[in-house]
Amino acid sequence: MMSDANGFDLFANDYDAWFSENQPLLESEVRLLAHLWPEPKPARVLSVGCGTGLFEAVLKRDFDIVVTDGIEPAEGMAAIARTRGMEVTIGTAEEGDFGQELFDMLVFNGSSSYVNDLQGVFERAFNALRPGGYVMVIDVPRESSFGILYCLAAELGTWDHPLMAGVAPKSPYPMPFVRAASWHTTAERIEALTAAGFTVEKTAQTLTTHPVRAGEEVEMPRDGHESGDYVGVLASKTTAGHS
């Protein structure tokens, strides 16, 4: 994940504040997770890069989906997640201890964009799952409208630029989070999951309007990944995989 966790510590409260000001976006994204969530619900779930545990809290409140554990590099965010009932350890996706066959599901919600070695991390996720377990990877694809704007904003170093006039989101994602990311395409995520031993079961998407209008109303998720600005992939551990 982000090499400089202090950036996330500094903006931990701003992270929640941004979503509180963009409730339709939050609800649209949470609905995507719930739409992809397997049945029966996995018992022990690890959220990798859980942040403040905001999404996990909304999943529990609105969909009776419980995420028991988290791993997060930023102490400030982890502290907030713990107040929301999660067991959270400090660590990055590349270096944190996932354990061996401890979990029924791992979730990367918005965190895979802060991972450089996707296949390596997904191989560790594979080993952390019990046989038949699942991994869910949900994020902004680089090829999406949001992804392209984020890449441009990161290159410019600001949202306040003439090139962004009339095309940037009304409430842009905080620049520290944008600049820290390495945006991957959905194809890259699927390729890394498959190479790590997973079998892709389903994809789904949301935020299919232009970023200028995104967040004006809640959007229902739909299957596929051809046009969404937030795309989820559900994959299962169905092979011997990696040791």
Stockholm file with secondary structure:
# STOCKHOLM 1.0

chainA/1-243         MMSDANGFDLFANDYDAWFSENQPLLESEVRLLAHLWPEPKPARVLSVGCGTGLFEAVLKRDFDIVVTDGIEPAEGMAAIARTRGMEVTIGTAEEGDFGQELFDMLVFNGSSSYVNDLQGVFERAFNALRPGGYVMVIDVPRESSFGILYCLAAELGTWDHPLMAGVAPKSPYPMPFVRAASWHTTAERIEALTAAGFTVEKTAQTLTTHPVRAGEEVEMPRDGHESGDYVGVLASKTTAGHS
#=GR chainA/1-243 SS CCSCHHHHHHTHHHHHHHHHTCHHHHHHHHHHHHHHCCSSCCSSEEEETCTTSHHHHHHHHHHCCCCCEEEESCHHHHHHHHHTTCEEEECCTTTSCCCSSCEEEEEEESCGGGCSCHHHHHHHHHHHEEEEEEEEEEECCTTSHHHHHHHHHHHHTCSCSGGGTTTSCSSCCCHHHHHHCCCCCHHHHHHHHHHTTCEEEEEEEECCSCTTTTTSSCCCCEECSSSCSEEEEEEECCSCCCC
#=GC SS_cons         CCSCHHHHHHTHHHHHHHHHTCHHHHHHHHHHHHHHCCSSCCSSEEEETCTTSHHHHHHHHHHCCCCCEEEESCHHHHHHHHHTTCEEEECCTTTSCCCSSCEEEEEEESCGGGCSCHHHHHHHHHHHEEEEEEEEEEECCTTSHHHHHHHHHHHHTCSCSGGGTTTSCSSCCCHHHHHHCCCCCHHHHHHHHHHTTCEEEEEEEECCSCTTTTTSSCCCCEECSSSCSEEEEEEECCSCCCC
//
